[in-house]
């Protein structure tokens, strides 16, 4: 099947989306300096749901909407926020989150008996070795529980991927907006029970302007705009052409975190990050034959 050649404007758009998602890890850390993971999740998706006022409801069952919203949004971002809150640096979190591709392949094999090819199996082994190296740095900024919380994010992301693929929707703006209705209520309810209304109110009143900028960035740039652009590129060019641009996200996230927060990576952690990214490259970058 013929795949159109990428034009320069679309290359720049793909690079912009990767940059938006990479920088989002910095804004996540800035937001978590003022809001708890539950409150930040509720605020982010309350804002990103606003476009549903002008976009049609996607043709997807209510049960599927709730399931995708709970995994793709609540699970992915709540575990991500919890991991960062418990000490996982934003740059390292950007790399760990991208293992969702490997979890997706593994879950597809376990649930749908879509067993990985030799290429996919190699990528899984390489990425697993990278995660093992990262686990070897436990005890520096974070403990084993923080890493386990962080790994819940790509795992939930992978489940959401499979559910989203099954739903087969194409209007990403409408879909992301309506899915954004799912996280606010359960997250806010949990926050009220675990943190109390007084603590939530205090955090909202005392939050500096950068915390609110972070909420708006994560909601509109990181969710609505980036997902809409990414979905449009995928529909036009296909996964094999566009997906490799996602490899830039952890590089940009790590670089931005090092600039803003002074994050540094020791030899073992660098080796682990390199192995994870190598595994992603094996999985995502098409060979000449595949292309």
C-alpha positions in Angstrom: 0.0 0.0 0.0 1.4 3.4 -1.0 2.3 5.7 1.9 2.7 9.4 1.1 6.0 11.1 1.6 6.3 13.3 4.7 6.1 17.0 3.8 8.3 19.5 5.6 5.3 21.2 7.4 4.2 17.8 8.7 7.7 16.9 9.8 7.8 20.1 11.8 4.4 19.3 13.2 5.5 15.9 14.4 8.6 17.5 15.9 6.4 20.1 17.7 4.2 17.3 19.2 7.2 15.5 20.4 8.5 18.7 22.0 5.2 19.4 23.6 5.1 16.0 25.2 8.7 16.2 26.3 8.4 19.5 27.9 5.1 18.3 29.6 7.3 16.4 32.1 8.7 19.7 33.3 5.3 21.2 33.7 4.1 18.1 35.5 6.8 18.6 38.1 6.0 22.3 38.5 2.3 21.5 38.9 3.1 18.8 41.5 5.0 21.3 43.6 1.6 22.9 44.3 -1.1 20.3 43.8 -1.3 16.6 44.9 -1.4 14.0 42.1 -5.1 13.5 42.5 -5.9 17.2 42.4 -3.6 17.9 39.4 -5.2 15.0 37.5 -8.7 16.3 38.2 -7.7 19.9 37.2 -5.9 18.8 34.0 -8.8 16.8 32.7 -11.5 19.2 33.8 -9.8 21.8 31.6 -9.1 19.4 28.7 -12.8 18.4 28.6 -13.9 21.9 27.7 -13.8 21.4 23.9 -16.7 19.0 24.2 -18.9 22.0 24.3 -18.2 22.5 20.6 -17.3 19.0 19.3 -19.8 16.1 18.7 -19.9 13.1 21.0 -17.9 10.3 19.4 -19.8 7.1 18.5 -18.5 5.0 21.3 -20.3 3.1 24.0 -20.5 4.6 27.5 -18.8 1.5 29.0 -15.9 1.8 26.5 -15.6 5.5 27.2 -15.2 4.9 30.9 -12.8 2.0 30.5 -10.5 4.0 28.1 -10.7 7.1 30.3 -9.8 5.1 33.5 -6.8 3.5 31.9 -5.5 5.9 29.2 -6.0 9.0 31.4 -6.6 8.2 35.1 -4.2 5.2 35.4 -1.5 6.6 33.1 -1.3 10.1 34.6 -2.1 9.4 38.2 0.6 6.7 38.5 3.0 9.1 36.6 2.2 11.9 39.0 2.6 9.6 42.0 5.9 8.3 40.8 7.3 11.8 40.3 5.9 12.9 43.7 7.7 10.0 45.4 11.1 11.0 43.9 11.3 9.7 40.3 13.0 12.6 38.4 11.0 14.0 35.4 13.6 13.1 32.8 13.8 9.5 34.0 10.0 9.4 34.1 9.9 10.4 30.5 11.9 7.4 29.5 10.1 4.9 31.7 6.7 6.0 30.4 7.7 5.2 26.8 8.0 1.5 27.8 4.2 1.5 27.2 5.0 0.3 23.7 6.6 -2.9 25.2 3.8 -3.4 27.6 1.3 -3.1 24.7 3.1 -5.8 22.8 3.3 -8.0 25.9 -0.4 -7.6 26.8 -1.5 -8.2 23.2 0.4 -11.5 23.4 -1.1 -12.4 26.8 -4.7 -11.4 26.1 -5.2 -11.7 22.4 -2.5 -14.4 21.6 -0.9 -11.9 19.2 2.6 -13.3 19.9 5.6 -11.0 19.3 7.8 -11.4 16.3 11.5 -11.9 16.7 12.0 -8.2 16.3 9.4 -7.4 19.0 10.8 -10.0 21.4 14.3 -8.5 20.9 13.0 -5.0 21.7 11.3 -6.4 24.9 14.5 -8.0 26.1 16.6 -4.9 25.5 14.1 -2.6 27.2 13.7 -5.0 30.1 17.5 -4.9 30.5 17.3 -1.2 30.6 14.6 -1.2 33.3 16.8 -3.6 35.3 19.7 -1.1 35.1 17.3 1.7 36.2 16.1 -0.4 39.1 19.8 -0.7 40.1 19.8 3.0 40.9 17.0 2.6 43.5 18.0 4.3 46.8 19.3 7.5 45.1 16.3 9.9 44.6 13.6 7.2 44.9 12.8 3.8 46.4 11.4 0.6 45.0 7.8 1.7 45.7 8.3 4.8 43.7 9.5 2.8 40.7 6.6 0.4 41.0 4.2 3.3 41.1 5.9 4.7 38.0 5.7 1.4 36.1 1.9 1.5 36.7 1.8 4.4 34.3 3.1 2.7 31.1 1.2 -0.5 32.1 -2.1 1.4 32.3 -1.2 3.4 29.1 -0.7 0.0 27.3 -4.2 -1.3 28.4 -5.7 2.0 27.3 -3.9 1.6 23.9 -5.5 -1.7 23.4 -8.9 -0.5 24.3 -8.5 2.6 22.2 -7.4 0.5 19.2 -10.5 -1.7 19.6 -12.8 1.4 19.7 -11.4 2.5 16.3 -12.2 6.2 16.6 -10.7 8.8 14.2 -11.8 12.2 15.5 -9.1 12.6 18.2 -10.2 16.1 19.4 -13.7 14.9 20.1 -12.5 11.6 21.6 -9.9 13.1 23.9 -12.4 15.8 25.1 -15.1 13.3 26.0 -12.6 10.9 27.6 -11.5 13.8 29.7 -14.9 13.7 31.4 -13.9 10.4 33.2 -10.9 11.4 35.5 -12.2 14.5 37.4 -15.0 13.0 39.5 -13.2 9.8 40.8 -9.9 11.8 41.4 -11.7 14.6 43.2 -13.7 12.1 45.3 -10.5 10.3 46.3 -8.8 13.6 47.1 -11.7 14.7 49.3 -11.5 11.4 51.2 -7.7 11.1 51.5 -6.7 14.8 51.7 -9.8 16.6 52.9 -11.6 19.7 51.5 -9.5 22.1 53.6 -6.2 20.8 52.2 -7.6 20.9 48.6 -8.9 24.4 49.1 -5.6 25.6 50.6 -3.6 24.2 47.6 -6.0 25.9 45.1 -5.8 29.3 46.9 -2.0 29.2 47.5 -1.0 27.9 44.1 1.4 30.3 42.3 0.8 31.3 38.7 3.2 28.8 37.3 1.1 26.0 38.8 -1.9 27.2 36.9 0.1 27.6 33.7 1.2 24.0 34.2 -2.4 22.9 34.4 -3.3 24.8 31.2 -0.3 23.5 29.4 -1.0 19.9 30.3 -4.7 20.2 29.5 -4.6 22.0 26.2 -1.1 21.6 24.7 -0.3 18.2 26.1 -3.7 16.7 25.7 -6.1 18.4 23.2 -3.6 20.0 20.7 -0.9 17.3 20.8 -3.3 14.3 20.5 -5.3 16.0 17.8 -2.2 16.7 15.7 -0.7 13.3 16.4 -4.0 11.6 15.4 -4.1 13.6 12.2 -0.6 12.6 11.3 -1.2 8.9 12.0 -4.3 8.9 9.8 -2.4 10.6 6.9 0.9 8.7 7.0 0.4 5.6 9.1 2.0 4.3 12.3 5.3 3.1 10.7 6.1 6.7 9.4 5.0 8.7 12.4 5.6 6.5 15.5 9.4 6.9 15.4 9.0 10.6 16.1 7.8 9.5 19.6 11.4 8.4 20.3 12.3 12.1 20.6 9.9 12.6 23.6 12.1 11.0 26.3 15.2 12.8 24.9 13.4 16.2 25.0 12.0 15.4 28.5 15.4 14.4 29.9 17.1 17.5 28.4 14.4 19.9 29.6 14.5 18.4 33.1 18.3 18.8 33.2 18.0 22.4 32.2 15.2 23.4 34.5 15.8 21.2 37.5 19.5 20.3 37.1 18.7 16.6 36.8 21.8 14.5 36.3 22.1 10.9 35.2 24.8 8.5 36.6 26.5 5.9 34.4 24.1 3.0 35.4 21.0 5.1 34.9 22.3 6.4 31.6 23.0 2.8 30.5 19.4 1.8 31.5 17.9 4.8 29.7 19.9 4.0 26.6 18.8 0.4 26.6 15.2 1.4 27.0 15.4 3.8 24.1 17.3 1.2 22.0 14.5 -1.2 22.6 12.0 1.4 21.5 14.0 2.1 18.4 14.1 -1.6 17.5 10.3 -1.8 17.9 9.3 1.5 16.3 11.8 2.4 13.5 10.8 0.6 10.3 13.4 -1.3 8.4 13.7 -0.8 4.6 11.9 -4.2 4.1 9.0 -3.3 6.4 8.7 0.2 5.0 
